[in-house]
């Protein structure tokens, strides 16, 4: 490389001669005998590696070092069946069973609570805590009622009271029938001849005979007057008016109270002592005397009309 500053100092004729002079040829490098240049090895193109498939499995670190063939074989194999869970035994099993049972009960309770509650029908109470509750909603047959005799056997008797919300005539009839022997003389006398020596009179039932010998064994002969107005039957009492029934009720209570005075203080009626039982009778008598017979009869007549009209409708 020439220096531009040095060319400025050279005379013009030398500079022209310098430029005209032919350029020196480069001498080729001397070849050393016996040595041949070995041709350069052609570079072989690198083989493209196949992309390994992505395996969606929780594989361990060993899979990174596995060959592709082994990895492919592993993928072809079917996954092993899941191991069955072992059933709990002993205390764990009992605890699980108890939890399942409680869940079942909870579901049953939820179903019950979701259902609308059925309305309960009002029925006549068999309890004798009050005469009103035992008579409301009563029917027409004697079997549907409990008399105070049944109540006092258990010592749960209370003073009977007449309520207009139920059958008035029926209430008064039952009030008399539970102590009828204090006011009704029945049977007054035997009707008809004695059935004979094969029969004996039944204890506590005057006028009723039962056969004990020969062909009469087990046969019953009833000589009582069933047409008598004193017959203590429900039908007979229902045929009477309210005034007569109230008088019979009062008379029976008064005589029963007189009888109780003769009883010893240790007397018990069911679970009730003499004092408690007398108080029941006194309160019942007070209620009976305070009744208005005419008013009750008018209400009873209305009840009878309703009863008859409902029977006619049922027949139609």
Secondary structure as UniProt FT lines:
FT   HELIX           4..9
FT   HELIX           12..20
FT   TURN            33..34
FT   HELIX           61..65
FT   HELIX           68..76
FT   HELIX           91..114
FT   HELIX           131..135
FT   TURN            136..137
FT   HELIX           142..144
FT   HELIX           148..153
FT   TURN            154..155
FT   TURN            164..165
FT   HELIX           168..177
FT   TURN            178..179
FT   HELIX           180..182
FT   TURN            197..198
FT   STRAND          199..201
FT   TURN            203..204
FT   TURN            206..207
FT   STRAND          208..211
FT   HELIX           214..216
FT   TURN            217..218
FT   STRAND          220..222
FT   TURN            226..227
FT   TURN            229..230
FT   HELIX           234..238
FT   HELIX           242..261
FT   TURN            265..266
FT   STRAND          268..269
FT   TURN            270..271
FT   STRAND          272..273
FT   HELIX           274..289
FT   HELIX           293..315
//
